[in-house]
Amino acid sequence: MVECAEDGCGAEAVVELHVPWGANRRVCAGHARVIARQDGVVADPLEGHDEEWP
């Protein structure tokens, strides 16, 4: 299991965020939903987690 990259979050990472102004990071679905709303951010589900990220 890969943990969410966000500070203080111990949830499983299910999405890799491609952030044009920073490093790519793997985060949980909750954080991905918020961060992916920013312009230019692309969210790709990690292998085996397609069901968790619509």
PDB file of N, CA, C and O in Angstrom:
ATOM      1  N   MET A   1       0.840  -1.188   0.000  1.00  0.00           N
ATOM      2  CA  MET A   1       0.000   0.000   0.000  1.00  0.00           C
ATOM      3  C   MET A   1       0.881   1.247   0.000  1.00  0.00           C
ATOM      4  O   MET A   1       1.851   1.341   0.753  1.00  0.00           O
ATOM      5  N   VAL A   2       0.531   2.182  -0.842  1.00  0.00           N
ATOM      6  CA  VAL A   2       1.210   3.477  -0.886  1.00  0.00           C
ATOM      7  C   VAL A   2       0.313   4.474  -0.162  1.00  0.00           C
ATOM      8  O   VAL A   2      -0.872   4.591  -0.474  1.00  0.00           O
ATOM      9  N   GLU A   3       0.877   5.189   0.801  1.00  0.00           N
ATOM     10  CA  GLU A   3       0.091   6.170   1.538  1.00  0.00           C
ATOM     11  C   GLU A   3      -0.021   7.475   0.766  1.00  0.00           C
ATOM     12  O   GLU A   3       0.837   7.815  -0.048  1.00  0.00           O
ATOM     13  N   CYS A   4      -1.084   8.185   1.037  1.00  0.00           N
ATOM     14  CA  CYS A   4      -1.327   9.510   0.463  1.00  0.00           C
ATOM     15  C   CYS A   4      -0.151  10.427   0.788  1.00  0.00           C
ATOM     16  O   CYS A   4       0.365  10.416   1.905  1.00  0.00           O
ATOM     17  N   ALA A   5       0.264  11.215  -0.189  1.00  0.00           N
ATOM     18  CA  ALA A   5       1.407  12.113  -0.031  1.00  0.00           C
ATOM     19  C   ALA A   5       1.085  13.374   0.756  1.00  0.00           C
ATOM     20  O   ALA A   5       1.996  14.115   1.125  1.00  0.00           O
ATOM     21  N   GLU A   6      -0.176  13.630   1.018  1.00  0.00           N
ATOM     22  CA  GLU A   6      -0.556  14.843   1.747  1.00  0.00           C
ATOM     23  C   GLU A   6      -0.223  14.681   3.232  1.00  0.00           C
ATOM     24  O   GLU A   6      -0.445  13.620   3.817  1.00  0.00           O
ATOM     25  N   ASP A   7       0.312  15.743   3.829  1.00  0.00           N
ATOM     26  CA  ASP A   7       0.706  15.713   5.237  1.00  0.00           C
ATOM     27  C   ASP A   7      -0.462  15.342   6.135  1.00  0.00           C
ATOM     28  O   ASP A   7      -1.563  15.876   5.998  1.00  0.00           O
ATOM     29  N   GLY A   8      -0.210  14.425   7.049  1.00  0.00           N
ATOM     30  CA  GLY A   8      -1.198  14.037   8.036  1.00  0.00           C
ATOM     31  C   GLY A   8      -2.254  13.066   7.559  1.00  0.00           C
ATOM     32  O   GLY A   8      -3.154  12.718   8.324  1.00  0.00           O
ATOM     33  N   CYS A   9      -2.173  12.619   6.321  1.00  0.00           N
ATOM     34  CA  CYS A   9      -3.168  11.691   5.774  1.00  0.00           C
ATOM     35  C   CYS A   9      -2.540  10.305   5.684  1.00  0.00           C
ATOM     36  O   CYS A   9      -1.478  10.137   5.085  1.00  0.00           O
ATOM     37  N   GLY A  10      -3.190   9.326   6.273  1.00  0.00           N
ATOM     38  CA  GLY A  10      -2.684   7.966   6.238  1.00  0.00           C
ATOM     39  C   GLY A  10      -3.472   7.066   5.320  1.00  0.00           C
ATOM     40  O   GLY A  10      -3.276   5.851   5.322  1.00  0.00           O
ATOM     41  N   ALA A  11      -4.376   7.653   4.522  1.00  0.00           N
ATOM     42  CA  ALA A  11      -5.202   6.863   3.609  1.00  0.00           C
ATOM     43  C   ALA A  11      -4.366   6.322   2.450  1.00  0.00           C
ATOM     44  O   ALA A  11      -3.278   6.821   2.163  1.00  0.00           O
ATOM     45  N   GLU A  12      -4.886   5.314   1.806  1.00  0.00           N
ATOM     46  CA  GLU A  12      -4.202   4.711   0.663  1.00  0.00           C
ATOM     47  C   GLU A  12      -4.264   5.634  -0.548  1.00  0.00           C
ATOM     48  O   GLU A  12      -5.315   6.199  -0.851  1.00  0.00           O
ATOM     49  N   ALA A  13      -3.143   5.786  -1.234  1.00  0.00           N
ATOM     50  CA  ALA A  13      -3.101   6.569  -2.468  1.00  0.00           C
ATOM     51  C   ALA A  13      -3.742   5.757  -3.589  1.00  0.00           C
ATOM     52  O   ALA A  13      -3.418   4.585  -3.779  1.00  0.00           O
ATOM     53  N   VAL A  14      -4.650   6.383  -4.328  1.00  0.00           N
ATOM     54  CA  VAL A  14      -5.330   5.704  -5.431  1.00  0.00           C
ATOM     55  C   VAL A  14      -5.214   6.485  -6.739  1.00  0.00           C
ATOM     56  O   VAL A  14      -5.625   5.995  -7.790  1.00  0.00           O
ATOM     57  N   VAL A  15      -4.656   7.696  -6.680  1.00  0.00           N
ATOM     58  CA  VAL A  15      -4.564   8.576  -7.848  1.00  0.00           C
ATOM     59  C   VAL A  15      -3.181   9.209  -7.882  1.00  0.00           C
ATOM     60  O   VAL A  15      -2.635   9.598  -6.849  1.00  0.00           O
ATOM     61  N   GLU A  16      -2.619   9.306  -9.094  1.00  0.00           N
ATOM     62  CA  GLU A  16      -1.394  10.086  -9.269  1.00  0.00           C
ATOM     63  C   GLU A  16      -1.778  11.411  -9.902  1.00  0.00           C
ATOM     64  O   GLU A  16      -2.402  11.450 -10.963  1.00  0.00           O
ATOM     65  N   LEU A  17      -1.399  12.491  -9.242  1.00  0.00           N
ATOM     66  CA  LEU A  17      -1.680  13.828  -9.764  1.00  0.00           C
ATOM     67  C   LEU A  17      -0.467  14.329 -10.520  1.00  0.00           C
ATOM     68  O   LEU A  17       0.657  14.265 -10.021  1.00  0.00           O
ATOM     69  N   HIS A  18      -0.696  14.827 -11.721  1.00  0.00           N
ATOM     70  CA  HIS A  18       0.343  15.443 -12.536  1.00  0.00           C
ATOM     71  C   HIS A  18       0.130  16.946 -12.412  1.00  0.00           C
ATOM     72  O   HIS A  18      -0.820  17.501 -12.964  1.00  0.00           O
ATOM     73  N   VAL A  19       1.028  17.591 -11.680  1.00  0.00           N
ATOM     74  CA  VAL A  19       0.897  19.002 -11.337  1.00  0.00           C
ATOM     75  C   VAL A  19       1.929  19.793 -12.127  1.00  0.00           C
ATOM     76  O   VAL A  19       3.127  19.596 -11.925  1.00  0.00           O
ATOM     77  N   PRO A  20       1.502  20.685 -13.024  1.00  0.00           N
ATOM     78  CA  PRO A  20       2.454  21.389 -13.886  1.00  0.00           C
ATOM     79  C   PRO A  20       3.416  22.323 -13.140  1.00  0.00           C
ATOM     80  O   PRO A  20       4.510  22.581 -13.641  1.00  0.00           O
ATOM     81  N   TRP A  21       3.052  22.828 -11.983  1.00  0.00           N
ATOM     82  CA  TRP A  21       3.904  23.764 -11.255  1.00  0.00           C
ATOM     83  C   TRP A  21       4.661  23.100 -10.106  1.00  0.00           C
ATOM     84  O   TRP A  21       5.326  23.780  -9.325  1.00  0.00           O
ATOM     85  N   GLY A  22       4.562  21.769 -10.001  1.00  0.00           N
ATOM     86  CA  GLY A  22       5.261  21.058  -8.926  1.00  0.00           C
ATOM     87  C   GLY A  22       5.464  19.597  -9.286  1.00  0.00           C
ATOM     88  O   GLY A  22       5.235  19.170 -10.418  1.00  0.00           O
ATOM     89  N   ALA A  23       5.891  18.865  -8.308  1.00  0.00           N
ATOM     90  CA  ALA A  23       6.151  17.439  -8.515  1.00  0.00           C
ATOM     91  C   ALA A  23       4.851  16.644  -8.575  1.00  0.00           C
ATOM     92  O   ALA A  23       3.868  16.990  -7.920  1.00  0.00           O
ATOM     93  N   ASN A  24       4.857  15.590  -9.359  1.00  0.00           N
ATOM     94  CA  ASN A  24       3.731  14.669  -9.368  1.00  0.00           C
ATOM     95  C   ASN A  24       3.662  14.013  -8.002  1.00  0.00           C
ATOM     96  O   ASN A  24       4.686  13.820  -7.347  1.00  0.00           O
ATOM     97  N   ARG A  25       2.450  13.671  -7.570  1.00  0.00           N
ATOM     98  CA  ARG A  25       2.323  12.996  -6.282  1.00  0.00           C
ATOM     99  C   ARG A  25       1.135  12.061  -6.276  1.00  0.00           C
ATOM    100  O   ARG A  25       0.166  12.253  -7.011  1.00  0.00           O
ATOM    101  N   ARG A  26       1.225  11.053  -5.442  1.00  0.00           N
ATOM    102  CA  ARG A  26       0.167  10.050  -5.304  1.00  0.00           C
ATOM    103  C   ARG A  26      -0.641  10.382  -4.058  1.00  0.00           C
ATOM    104  O   ARG A  26      -0.097  10.547  -2.966  1.00  0.00           O
ATOM    105  N   VAL A  27      -1.949  10.474  -4.250  1.00  0.00           N
ATOM    106  CA  VAL A  27      -2.820  10.889  -3.151  1.00  0.00           C
ATOM    107  C   VAL A  27      -4.068  10.012  -3.079  1.00  0.00           C
ATOM    108  O   VAL A  27      -4.373   9.260  -4.004  1.00  0.00           O
ATOM    109  N   CYS A  28      -4.783  10.127  -1.956  1.00  0.00           N
ATOM    110  CA  CYS A  28      -6.042   9.408  -1.774  1.00  0.00           C
ATOM    111  C   CYS A  28      -7.125  10.069  -2.624  1.00  0.00           C
ATOM    112  O   CYS A  28      -6.931  11.165  -3.150  1.00  0.00           O
ATOM    113  N   ALA A  29      -8.251   9.403  -2.750  1.00  0.00           N
ATOM    114  CA  ALA A  29      -9.354   9.913  -3.573  1.00  0.00           C
ATOM    115  C   ALA A  29      -9.874  11.248  -3.054  1.00  0.00           C
ATOM    116  O   ALA A  29     -10.194  12.135  -3.845  1.00  0.00           O
ATOM    117  N   GLY A  30      -9.961  11.400  -1.752  1.00  0.00           N
ATOM    118  CA  GLY A  30     -10.460  12.655  -1.179  1.00  0.00           C
ATOM    119  C   GLY A  30      -9.592  13.844  -1.531  1.00  0.00           C
ATOM    120  O   GLY A  30     -10.105  14.878  -1.960  1.00  0.00           O
ATOM    121  N   HIS A  31      -8.303  13.718  -1.360  1.00  0.00           N
ATOM    122  CA  HIS A  31      -7.405  14.817  -1.706  1.00  0.00           C
ATOM    123  C   HIS A  31      -7.378  15.035  -3.222  1.00  0.00           C
ATOM    124  O   HIS A  31      -7.296  16.174  -3.683  1.00  0.00           O
ATOM    125  N   ALA A  32      -7.444  13.971  -3.980  1.00  0.00           N
ATOM    126  CA  ALA A  32      -7.415  14.096  -5.440  1.00  0.00           C
ATOM    127  C   ALA A  32      -8.608  14.891  -5.945  1.00  0.00           C
ATOM    128  O   ALA A  32      -8.473  15.700  -6.863  1.00  0.00           O
ATOM    129  N   ARG A  33      -9.771  14.666  -5.353  1.00  0.00           N
ATOM    130  CA  ARG A  33     -10.973  15.397  -5.805  1.00  0.00           C
ATOM    131  C   ARG A  33     -10.810  16.897  -5.622  1.00  0.00           C
ATOM    132  O   ARG A  33     -11.259  17.680  -6.459  1.00  0.00           O
ATOM    133  N   VAL A  34     -10.183  17.294  -4.551  1.00  0.00           N
ATOM    134  CA  VAL A  34      -9.995  18.725  -4.285  1.00  0.00           C
ATOM    135  C   VAL A  34      -8.890  19.308  -5.167  1.00  0.00           C
ATOM    136  O   VAL A  34      -9.090  20.336  -5.815  1.00  0.00           O
ATOM    137  N   ILE A  35      -7.743  18.666  -5.192  1.00  0.00           N
ATOM    138  CA  ILE A  35      -6.575  19.200  -5.911  1.00  0.00           C
ATOM    139  C   ILE A  35      -6.789  19.171  -7.421  1.00  0.00           C
ATOM    140  O   ILE A  35      -6.333  20.073  -8.124  1.00  0.00           O
ATOM    141  N   ALA A  36      -7.473  18.153  -7.927  1.00  0.00           N
ATOM    142  CA  ALA A  36      -7.673  18.008  -9.374  1.00  0.00           C
ATOM    143  C   ALA A  36      -8.581  19.081  -9.959  1.00  0.00           C
ATOM    144  O   ALA A  36      -8.685  19.194 -11.180  1.00  0.00           O
ATOM    145  N   ARG A  37      -9.231  19.861  -9.128  1.00  0.00           N
ATOM    146  CA  ARG A  37     -10.091  20.955  -9.618  1.00  0.00           C
ATOM    147  C   ARG A  37      -9.293  22.157 -10.092  1.00  0.00           C
ATOM    148  O   ARG A  37      -9.834  23.043 -10.755  1.00  0.00           O
ATOM    149  N   GLN A  38      -8.007  22.194  -9.756  1.00  0.00           N
ATOM    150  CA  GLN A  38      -7.161  23.311 -10.158  1.00  0.00           C
ATOM    151  C   GLN A  38      -6.797  23.177 -11.633  1.00  0.00           C
ATOM    152  O   GLN A  38      -6.555  22.074 -12.123  1.00  0.00           O
ATOM    153  N   ASP A  39      -6.762  24.296 -12.326  1.00  0.00           N
ATOM    154  CA  ASP A  39      -6.422  24.297 -13.752  1.00  0.00           C
ATOM    155  C   ASP A  39      -5.061  23.662 -13.990  1.00  0.00           C
ATOM    156  O   ASP A  39      -4.091  23.967 -13.297  1.00  0.00           O
ATOM    157  N   GLY A  40      -5.002  22.786 -14.968  1.00  0.00           N
ATOM    158  CA  GLY A  40      -3.752  22.177 -15.384  1.00  0.00           C
ATOM    159  C   GLY A  40      -3.414  20.871 -14.692  1.00  0.00           C
ATOM    160  O   GLY A  40      -2.525  20.155 -15.151  1.00  0.00           O
ATOM    161  N   VAL A  41      -4.091  20.538 -13.603  1.00  0.00           N
ATOM    162  CA  VAL A  41      -3.799  19.298 -12.878  1.00  0.00           C
ATOM    163  C   VAL A  41      -4.522  18.144 -13.557  1.00  0.00           C
ATOM    164  O   VAL A  41      -5.713  18.233 -13.856  1.00  0.00           O
ATOM    165  N   VAL A  42      -3.794  17.063 -13.798  1.00  0.00           N
ATOM    166  CA  VAL A  42      -4.374  15.866 -14.405  1.00  0.00           C
ATOM    167  C   VAL A  42      -4.284  14.738 -13.384  1.00  0.00           C
ATOM    168  O   VAL A  42      -3.231  14.504 -12.792  1.00  0.00           O
ATOM    169  N   ALA A  43      -5.401  14.045 -13.187  1.00  0.00           N
ATOM    170  CA  ALA A  43      -5.458  12.950 -12.228  1.00  0.00           C
ATOM    171  C   ALA A  43      -5.597  11.623 -12.970  1.00  0.00           C
ATOM    172  O   ALA A  43      -6.525  11.436 -13.757  1.00  0.00           O
ATOM    173  N   ASP A  44      -4.675  10.712 -12.715  1.00  0.00           N
ATOM    174  CA  ASP A  44      -4.713   9.377 -13.312  1.00  0.00           C
ATOM    175  C   ASP A  44      -4.855   8.350 -12.197  1.00  0.00           C
ATOM    176  O   ASP A  44      -4.079   8.363 -11.241  1.00  0.00           O
ATOM    177  N   PRO A  45      -5.846   7.452 -12.311  1.00  0.00           N
ATOM    178  CA  PRO A  45      -5.953   6.408 -11.290  1.00  0.00           C
ATOM    179  C   PRO A  45      -4.750   5.480 -11.347  1.00  0.00           C
ATOM    180  O   PRO A  45      -4.244   5.154 -12.421  1.00  0.00           O
ATOM    181  N   LEU A  46      -4.304   5.062 -10.172  1.00  0.00           N
ATOM    182  CA  LEU A  46      -3.210   4.098 -10.109  1.00  0.00           C
ATOM    183  C   LEU A  46      -3.727   2.729 -10.526  1.00  0.00           C
ATOM    184  O   LEU A  46      -4.921   2.448 -10.415  1.00  0.00           O
ATOM    185  N   GLU A  47      -2.843   1.895 -10.998  1.00  0.00           N
ATOM    186  CA  GLU A  47      -3.223   0.561 -11.457  1.00  0.00           C
ATOM    187  C   GLU A  47      -3.978  -0.184 -10.352  1.00  0.00           C
ATOM    188  O   GLU A  47      -3.536  -0.250  -9.205  1.00  0.00           O
ATOM    189  N   GLY A  48      -5.118  -0.737 -10.733  1.00  0.00           N
ATOM    190  CA  GLY A  48      -5.935  -1.487  -9.794  1.00  0.00           C
ATOM    191  C   GLY A  48      -6.916  -0.643  -9.006  1.00  0.00           C
ATOM    192  O   GLY A  48      -7.648  -1.172  -8.170  1.00  0.00           O
ATOM    193  N   HIS A  49      -6.949   0.670  -9.258  1.00  0.00           N
ATOM    194  CA  HIS A  49      -7.835   1.560  -8.510  1.00  0.00           C
ATOM    195  C   HIS A  49      -8.804   2.312  -9.424  1.00  0.00           C
ATOM    196  O   HIS A  49      -9.301   3.374  -9.049  1.00  0.00           O
ATOM    197  N   ASP A  50      -9.074   1.785 -10.599  1.00  0.00           N
ATOM    198  CA  ASP A  50      -9.982   2.437 -11.549  1.00  0.00           C
ATOM    199  C   ASP A  50     -11.370   2.639 -10.965  1.00  0.00           C
ATOM    200  O   ASP A  50     -12.023   3.640 -11.258  1.00  0.00           O
ATOM    201  N   GLU A  51     -11.825   1.710 -10.150  1.00  0.00           N
ATOM    202  CA  GLU A  51     -13.171   1.767  -9.572  1.00  0.00           C
ATOM    203  C   GLU A  51     -13.310   2.915  -8.569  1.00  0.00           C
ATOM    204  O   GLU A  51     -14.408   3.434  -8.371  1.00  0.00           O
ATOM    205  N   GLU A  52     -12.215   3.307  -7.946  1.00  0.00           N
ATOM    206  CA  GLU A  52     -12.241   4.327  -6.907  1.00  0.00           C
ATOM    207  C   GLU A  52     -12.125   5.742  -7.457  1.00  0.00           C
ATOM    208  O   GLU A  52     -12.337   6.716  -6.735  1.00  0.00           O
ATOM    209  N   TRP A  53     -11.788   5.850  -8.739  1.00  0.00           N
ATOM    210  CA  TRP A  53     -11.639   7.186  -9.350  1.00  0.00           C
ATOM    211  C   TRP A  53     -12.435   7.211 -10.653  1.00  0.00           C
ATOM    212  O   TRP A  53     -12.017   6.636 -11.658  1.00  0.00           O
ATOM    213  N   PRO A  54     -13.585   7.882 -10.623  1.00  0.00           N
ATOM    214  CA  PRO A  54     -14.428   7.921 -11.838  1.00  0.00           C
ATOM    215  C   PRO A  54     -13.865   8.768 -12.962  1.00  0.00           C
ATOM    216  O   PRO A  54     -14.481   8.874 -14.023  1.00  0.00           O
TER     217      PRO A  54
END
